[in-house]
């Protein structure tokens, strides 16, 4: 499984998304939209807005959070096939 995480250092939901992946030993490549030229535009081109975090799992874009709800632990656990406490 190829997992990329579009994120930024200032993003709280991004930190939670990366903690989730690390906790479940899911390897990922982090793409910082502030430091990687064109990354913010890539997010906007694929999801219609500059909303992070974004996962790209085997080429499919997935938004792992909802505004006002934060990181979607239950949904992401099911997607990755890992236990949800």
SVG drawing of the C-alpha trace seen along z (x, -y; Angstrom):
<svg xmlns="http://www.w3.org/2000/svg" viewBox="-18 -27 28 32">
<polyline fill="none" stroke="black" stroke-width="0.4" points="0.0,0.0 1.4,-3.4 0.3,-6.1 1.1,-9.8 0.0,-12.5 -0.3,-16.1 0.1,-18.2 1.7,-21.3 3.6,-21.7 0.9,-24.1 -2.0,-21.8 -3.4,-20.0 -5.5,-17.5 -2.4,-16.7 -0.4,-15.8 -3.2,-13.6 -3.3,-11.9 0.4,-11.2 0.1,-9.9 -2.6,-7.5 -0.4,-6.1 2.6,-5.8 0.6,-4.1 -0.5,-1.4 2.9,-1.1 1.6,-2.2 4.5,-3.6 3.8,-6.9 5.4,-9.7 4.8,-13.1 4.4,-16.0 4.5,-19.4 2.4,-21.8 4.4,-24.8 7.8,-23.3 7.1,-21.3 6.6,-23.4 3.3,-22.7 1.9,-20.5 -0.8,-22.9 -1.9,-23.2 -2.0,-19.4 -4.3,-19.2 -6.6,-21.9 -6.6,-20.3 -7.6,-16.9 -10.1,-17.9 -11.3,-21.3 -9.9,-23.2 -6.7,-23.6 -7.8,-21.3 -5.4,-19.3 -4.6,-16.7 -5.2,-14.6 -4.2,-10.9 -3.4,-9.5 -3.7,-5.8 -2.6,-3.9 -3.4,-6.9 -6.9,-7.5 -7.4,-10.8 -9.0,-10.4 -9.9,-13.2 -9.3,-11.7 -11.0,-14.4 -14.2,-16.4 -14.3,-20.1 -15.8,-20.3 -15.2,-16.5 -11.5,-16.3 -9.7,-13.1 -12.0,-10.2 -10.5,-7.5 -13.2,-4.9 -13.5,-5.4 -9.7,-5.4 -9.3,-2.3 -11.8,-0.5 -10.2,-1.7 -6.7,-0.6 -8.0,2.6 -6.6,1.7 -8.3,2.0 -10.2,-1.0 -10.3,-1.1"/>
</svg>
